[in-house]
Amino acid sequence: MNNRFVNSIASWFEQRAYGVCSWWGKKLGIRATTIRMYFIYLSFFTVGSPVILYFIMVFILEHKEYFKPWKWFRRQRTSVWDI
């Protein structure tokens, strides 16, 4: 019962926290819970300064289509013969 409660809280927080830890977990190939634990430990040791970094990552993930560099510099081709 306790483990189920913890899992429901973790899934609720992950849905509300925009999936930053899950995104990093997929990119790095490790579990999101491991990233969360390291984030919590780092927050304790640095008196909460990673929270600012976390909110910056939330902003970037929510607006990631604007941060893709190839979108700005490369034009879209309609076919292979447009080279």
mmCIF file of the C-alpha atoms, coordinates in Angstrom:
data_MODEL
# 
_entry.id   MODEL 
# 
loop_
_atom_site.group_PDB 
_atom_site.id 
_atom_site.type_symbol 
_atom_site.label_atom_id 
_atom_site.label_alt_id 
_atom_site.label_comp_id 
_atom_site.label_asym_id 
_atom_site.label_entity_id 
_atom_site.label_seq_id 
_atom_site.pdbx_PDB_ins_code 
_atom_site.Cartn_x 
_atom_site.Cartn_y 
_atom_site.Cartn_z 
_atom_site.occupancy 
_atom_site.B_iso_or_equiv 
_atom_site.pdbx_formal_charge 
_atom_site.auth_seq_id 
_atom_site.auth_comp_id 
_atom_site.auth_asym_id 
_atom_site.auth_atom_id 
_atom_site.pdbx_PDB_model_num 
ATOM 1  C CA . MET A 1 1  ? 0.000  0.000  0.000   1.00 0.00 ? 1  MET A CA 1 
ATOM 2  C CA . ASN A 1 2  ? 2.789  2.443  0.887   1.00 0.00 ? 2  ASN A CA 1 
ATOM 3  C CA . ASN A 1 3  ? 4.750  1.696  -2.314  1.00 0.00 ? 3  ASN A CA 1 
ATOM 4  C CA . ARG A 1 4  ? 1.596  2.209  -4.365  1.00 0.00 ? 4  ARG A CA 1 
ATOM 5  C CA . PHE A 1 5  ? 1.033  5.576  -2.700  1.00 0.00 ? 5  PHE A CA 1 
ATOM 6  C CA . VAL A 1 6  ? 4.618  6.650  -3.399  1.00 0.00 ? 6  VAL A CA 1 
ATOM 7  C CA . ASN A 1 7  ? 4.299  5.578  -7.050  1.00 0.00 ? 7  ASN A CA 1 
ATOM 8  C CA . SER A 1 8  ? 1.065  7.526  -7.459  1.00 0.00 ? 8  SER A CA 1 
ATOM 9  C CA . ILE A 1 9  ? 2.666  10.640 -5.983  1.00 0.00 ? 9  ILE A CA 1 
ATOM 10 C CA . ALA A 1 10 ? 5.709  10.220 -8.246  1.00 0.00 ? 10 ALA A CA 1 
ATOM 11 C CA . SER A 1 11 ? 3.585  9.821  -11.373 1.00 0.00 ? 11 SER A CA 1 
ATOM 12 C CA . TRP A 1 12 ? 1.423  12.802 -10.423 1.00 0.00 ? 12 TRP A CA 1 
ATOM 13 C CA . PHE A 1 13 ? 4.504  14.960 -9.839  1.00 0.00 ? 13 PHE A CA 1 
ATOM 14 C CA . GLU A 1 14 ? 6.072  13.825 -13.112 1.00 0.00 ? 14 GLU A CA 1 
ATOM 15 C CA . GLN A 1 15 ? 2.965  14.758 -15.068 1.00 0.00 ? 15 GLN A CA 1 
ATOM 16 C CA . ARG A 1 16 ? 2.799  18.147 -13.363 1.00 0.00 ? 16 ARG A CA 1 
ATOM 17 C CA . ALA A 1 17 ? 6.540  18.807 -13.559 1.00 0.00 ? 17 ALA A CA 1 
ATOM 18 C CA . TYR A 1 18 ? 6.613  18.592 -17.371 1.00 0.00 ? 18 TYR A CA 1 
ATOM 19 C CA . GLY A 1 19 ? 8.685  15.418 -17.575 1.00 0.00 ? 19 GLY A CA 1 
ATOM 20 C CA . VAL A 1 20 ? 12.159 16.939 -17.250 1.00 0.00 ? 20 VAL A CA 1 
ATOM 21 C CA . CYS A 1 21 ? 13.591 13.955 -15.366 1.00 0.00 ? 21 CYS A CA 1 
ATOM 22 C CA . SER A 1 22 ? 11.988 11.493 -17.783 1.00 0.00 ? 22 SER A CA 1 
ATOM 23 C CA . TRP A 1 23 ? 13.379 13.390 -20.755 1.00 0.00 ? 23 TRP A CA 1 
ATOM 24 C CA . TRP A 1 24 ? 16.889 13.354 -19.294 1.00 0.00 ? 24 TRP A CA 1 
ATOM 25 C CA . GLY A 1 25 ? 16.480 9.674  -18.458 1.00 0.00 ? 25 GLY A CA 1 
ATOM 26 C CA . LYS A 1 26 ? 15.599 8.828  -22.051 1.00 0.00 ? 26 LYS A CA 1 
ATOM 27 C CA . LYS A 1 27 ? 18.480 10.920 -23.396 1.00 0.00 ? 27 LYS A CA 1 
ATOM 28 C CA . LEU A 1 28 ? 21.066 9.467  -21.004 1.00 0.00 ? 28 LEU A CA 1 
ATOM 29 C CA . GLY A 1 29 ? 19.692 5.922  -20.922 1.00 0.00 ? 29 GLY A CA 1 
ATOM 30 C CA . ILE A 1 30 ? 19.130 5.775  -17.148 1.00 0.00 ? 30 ILE A CA 1 
ATOM 31 C CA . ARG A 1 31 ? 16.034 5.639  -14.978 1.00 0.00 ? 31 ARG A CA 1 
ATOM 32 C CA . ALA A 1 32 ? 14.192 8.870  -14.212 1.00 0.00 ? 32 ALA A CA 1 
ATOM 33 C CA . THR A 1 33 ? 14.050 7.999  -10.508 1.00 0.00 ? 33 THR A CA 1 
ATOM 34 C CA . THR A 1 34 ? 17.856 7.979  -10.388 1.00 0.00 ? 34 THR A CA 1 
ATOM 35 C CA . ILE A 1 35 ? 17.952 11.445 -11.914 1.00 0.00 ? 35 ILE A CA 1 
ATOM 36 C CA . ARG A 1 36 ? 15.343 12.661 -9.427  1.00 0.00 ? 36 ARG A CA 1 
ATOM 37 C CA . MET A 1 37 ? 17.395 11.364 -6.502  1.00 0.00 ? 37 MET A CA 1 
ATOM 38 C CA . TYR A 1 38 ? 20.567 13.047 -7.764  1.00 0.00 ? 38 TYR A CA 1 
ATOM 39 C CA . PHE A 1 39 ? 18.618 16.253 -8.276  1.00 0.00 ? 39 PHE A CA 1 
ATOM 40 C CA . ILE A 1 40 ? 17.326 16.113 -4.695  1.00 0.00 ? 40 ILE A CA 1 
ATOM 41 C CA . TYR A 1 41 ? 20.792 15.402 -3.283  1.00 0.00 ? 41 TYR A CA 1 
ATOM 42 C CA . LEU A 1 42 ? 22.306 18.203 -5.331  1.00 0.00 ? 42 LEU A CA 1 
ATOM 43 C CA . SER A 1 43 ? 19.585 20.578 -4.160  1.00 0.00 ? 43 SER A CA 1 
ATOM 44 C CA . PHE A 1 44 ? 20.392 19.829 -0.523  1.00 0.00 ? 44 PHE A CA 1 
ATOM 45 C CA . PHE A 1 45 ? 24.117 20.326 -0.980  1.00 0.00 ? 45 PHE A CA 1 
ATOM 46 C CA . THR A 1 46 ? 23.825 23.542 -2.998  1.00 0.00 ? 46 THR A CA 1 
ATOM 47 C CA . VAL A 1 47 ? 20.964 25.091 -0.982  1.00 0.00 ? 47 VAL A CA 1 
ATOM 48 C CA . GLY A 1 48 ? 18.344 24.781 -3.717  1.00 0.00 ? 48 GLY A CA 1 
ATOM 49 C CA . SER A 1 49 ? 20.149 26.431 -6.629  1.00 0.00 ? 49 SER A CA 1 
ATOM 50 C CA . PRO A 1 50 ? 19.373 23.527 -9.047  1.00 0.00 ? 50 PRO A CA 1 
ATOM 51 C CA . VAL A 1 51 ? 15.712 24.502 -8.782  1.00 0.00 ? 51 VAL A CA 1 
ATOM 52 C CA . ILE A 1 52 ? 16.440 27.525 -10.982 1.00 0.00 ? 52 ILE A CA 1 
ATOM 53 C CA . LEU A 1 53 ? 18.153 25.253 -13.504 1.00 0.00 ? 53 LEU A CA 1 
ATOM 54 C CA . TYR A 1 54 ? 15.166 22.904 -13.361 1.00 0.00 ? 54 TYR A CA 1 
ATOM 55 C CA . PHE A 1 55 ? 12.734 25.706 -14.223 1.00 0.00 ? 55 PHE A CA 1 
ATOM 56 C CA . ILE A 1 56 ? 14.959 26.755 -17.128 1.00 0.00 ? 56 ILE A CA 1 
ATOM 57 C CA . MET A 1 57 ? 14.854 23.169 -18.405 1.00 0.00 ? 57 MET A CA 1 
ATOM 58 C CA . VAL A 1 58 ? 11.059 23.152 -18.012 1.00 0.00 ? 58 VAL A CA 1 
ATOM 59 C CA . PHE A 1 59 ? 10.835 26.291 -20.128 1.00 0.00 ? 59 PHE A CA 1 
ATOM 60 C CA . ILE A 1 60 ? 13.103 24.840 -22.813 1.00 0.00 ? 60 ILE A CA 1 
ATOM 61 C CA . LEU A 1 61 ? 11.192 21.545 -22.944 1.00 0.00 ? 61 LEU A CA 1 
ATOM 62 C CA . GLU A 1 62 ? 7.859  23.308 -23.191 1.00 0.00 ? 62 GLU A CA 1 
ATOM 63 C CA . HIS A 1 63 ? 9.146  25.469 -26.070 1.00 0.00 ? 63 HIS A CA 1 
ATOM 64 C CA . LYS A 1 64 ? 11.639 23.083 -27.661 1.00 0.00 ? 64 LYS A CA 1 
ATOM 65 C CA . GLU A 1 65 ? 10.359 23.692 -31.193 1.00 0.00 ? 65 GLU A CA 1 
ATOM 66 C CA . TYR A 1 66 ? 11.735 27.236 -30.945 1.00 0.00 ? 66 TYR A CA 1 
ATOM 67 C CA . PHE A 1 67 ? 15.161 26.064 -29.786 1.00 0.00 ? 67 PHE A CA 1 
ATOM 68 C CA . LYS A 1 68 ? 15.947 23.733 -32.680 1.00 0.00 ? 68 LYS A CA 1 
ATOM 69 C CA . PRO A 1 69 ? 18.883 25.329 -34.529 1.00 0.00 ? 69 PRO A CA 1 
ATOM 70 C CA . TRP A 1 70 ? 18.322 23.493 -37.806 1.00 0.00 ? 70 TRP A CA 1 
ATOM 71 C CA . LYS A 1 71 ? 14.855 25.030 -38.023 1.00 0.00 ? 71 LYS A CA 1 
ATOM 72 C CA . TRP A 1 72 ? 16.340 28.521 -38.257 1.00 0.00 ? 72 TRP A CA 1 
ATOM 73 C CA . PHE A 1 73 ? 19.243 27.834 -40.614 1.00 0.00 ? 73 PHE A CA 1 
ATOM 74 C CA . ARG A 1 74 ? 17.944 25.208 -42.968 1.00 0.00 ? 74 ARG A CA 1 
ATOM 75 C CA . ARG A 1 75 ? 15.117 25.701 -45.395 1.00 0.00 ? 75 ARG A CA 1 
ATOM 76 C CA . GLN A 1 76 ? 12.702 22.891 -46.058 1.00 0.00 ? 76 GLN A CA 1 
ATOM 77 C CA . ARG A 1 77 ? 12.933 21.124 -49.400 1.00 0.00 ? 77 ARG A CA 1 
ATOM 78 C CA . THR A 1 78 ? 9.838  19.831 -51.087 1.00 0.00 ? 78 THR A CA 1 
ATOM 79 C CA . SER A 1 79 ? 11.569 17.024 -52.999 1.00 0.00 ? 79 SER A CA 1 
ATOM 80 C CA . VAL A 1 80 ? 14.914 15.380 -53.585 1.00 0.00 ? 80 VAL A CA 1 
ATOM 81 C CA . TRP A 1 81 ? 15.397 17.349 -56.815 1.00 0.00 ? 81 TRP A CA 1 
ATOM 82 C CA . ASP A 1 82 ? 15.439 20.756 -55.054 1.00 0.00 ? 82 ASP A CA 1 
ATOM 83 C CA . ILE A 1 83 ? 19.174 20.520 -54.379 1.00 0.00 ? 83 ILE A CA 1 
# 
